[in-house]
Amino acid sequence: VGEHGYRHFPVVATFAILILVSNLMGHFPLFMAPTASVNVTYALGVSAFVYYNYVGIAENGFARHIGHLAGPRLPFLMALFITPLIFMIEIISNMIRPFTLGVRLFANLFSEEQVFVQITNMAPPFTQFLVPLVLTGFGFFVAFVQAFVFTLLSLIYIGEVSHAPHDHDDHAHEEHGEPAVAHA
């Protein structure tokens, strides 16, 4: 995202902390990880979708935000055929992002909990002492990785629609053949 991405830190850090704490809650007795529920993970996916589209529209305007989905500028004849195809693929890709974010987080956490329960109940006297410790360590690893993956994907999506601010004064001088002036 670059240095201008620091303004997105509160939102992205909230995602990271909320997901990590939710993932780790499943490792305490009598608790289920909230992220092992599809409702929670879809809500997080929709929240990330709304936020990165808000950033794209706020920084670029609605028309340019939608326009970037059409792909790069191409010669007229190529653009006539390829641009609508690229646009439709990008629209579909963007519309399924909340679903894929939610499913990825849900499936990994739900399956981790189910594997733990099934393996520890496989041969009760033997699999209920040392095996749960190993599986709990694996579960902590999964909790951290899934929080990282969701946060990283959210940052990537924000980076696609966000751009570093440009200093237009420097570019105006360069267009007239004058060197850019460094500001102190």
N, C-alpha and C positions, 0 to 999 in steps of 0.2 A: 504494500500500500504506500510505502514511503513515509517520509517524516511528516507530511501533512495528515497522515493517518492517525496521529495522536488524538485528534478530536473524536475519533470513533472508539477510543480506548474504553470509555465507561460502558458503552453498550456491549462491546465484545468481551470485556472482562466480566460483565454481569452474566453473559451466556456461559463463559468458562466456569465461573465459580458456582453458578446455579446447577449446571450439569454435573460438575465434579462432586458437589455435596449430595446431589440427588443420586448419583451413581454409587457413592460410598455408603449411603443410608441402607442399602440392601445388604450390607455386611454386618449389620447389627441384629441381634436376635429380635424376632417378632416384627421386623420392619421389612417392607418391600421397597425396592428402589422406585421412586416416582417415574424415573425414565424407563422403567420396564412396562409402563402403560403407554399405549399408542396415543392416547389423548394428550398426554404431556409432551411427547416428542413431536407430534404434529403441531401443537401450539407453538413450540419452540421453532420449528421449521417455518411456520407461517410468519412468526415474529421476525425472523432473519430475512425472509422474503420481502416483507413490508418495509423493513429498515433499509435494505440495500436499494430497493426501488425508490424509496423516499430520497436517499442520498443522491441517486442518479438524476432524479427529476429536479431536486433542489440545486444541484451544481450545473446541470446541462440544460435545463428546461425540458418540458415534456416532449417536444418534437425531436430534439437532438438525442434524448434518452431512447426514444423509440427508434430513431434513425440509426443508432449504432448497432441495432440488431440486424440491419440490412447488410452488414459486412463492409469490406473495404470498397473504395471507389474503383470502379472498373471502366474500361472503355465502353462506349454506349451499347454496341451490339452484344457484348458479353453481359453487360449489366441487365439488359432487357430480359435475358433468359435466366441468369444465375441469381441475380439479386432477389427475386421473389422466392426462389427455392431456399436461399440462405435465410431470408427473413422468416419463413415458415418454420424452418428447423430451429432457429434461435428462439422464436416465440414458444414452441413446444418445449424446448430445453429449459427455458426460464419458468414456464408454468409448472413443470414437474419437480423443480428444485425443492419446494417445501415438502413434497411427498418423499423425495429421496433422502433429504436430511432427516425427516422423521422416521422413516423406515430403517435407515442405517443405524440410528441410535437405538431405536426400540428393539430391533432384531438382535443386535449384539448384547444388549443388557438382559433382555428376556431369555435368550439362549444361554447366557452365562449362568443365570440363576437356575434354569432348568437342568443344565449339566451338573451343577453343584448338587441339587436335590437328588437327581437320578443316580449319580455315582455314589454319594454317601449312603443311599438306601439300597444299594446293590447287594451287599453282604454285610448286614448291620453290625455285628460285633467287630469285624475287621476293618471296615471302611469308615468307621465313625471316630477314629482317633487321629491318625497321622494324615490321612487323605484330606480331611477338611482343611488342615493347615496349608497344605500345598495348593488346594483349590482356592482358598481365600487369598493367598499371595497372587495367584493367577487372576482372581477377580479384581484385586486392587490395580493390577497392571491394566486390565481391560477398562476399568473405570477412568484411569488417567488418559489412556490412549483415545477413548471415545470422546472425552471432553476436549482433548487436543484436536481431534479430527473435525468435530463440529465447529470449533472455534476457527480452525484454519480454513475450512471451506467458507465460513461466513466472511472471513477476511479476504479471501480470494474473490468472492462475489462483490464485496464492497470495492476492492481494487479494480475490478472490471469497469465499474461505473464512476469511479472517483478519479480525479486528476489533480496533480499538484497545481497550486495557483501560479499563474504566469505574471511576470513583471512586464507589462506592456510598454513601459517607457524604454527599456533596453532594446526591445525589438523594433521600436520606431526609429531609433538611432541607427540600428544595423541596416534597415531598409534603405536609408539614404547614404550608405557607404561610410558612416561614422562609426567608430568603435563604441561599444557599450560602456557606459560610465558605471564604475563600481560605487555602490552606495555604502557609506560608513555606518 
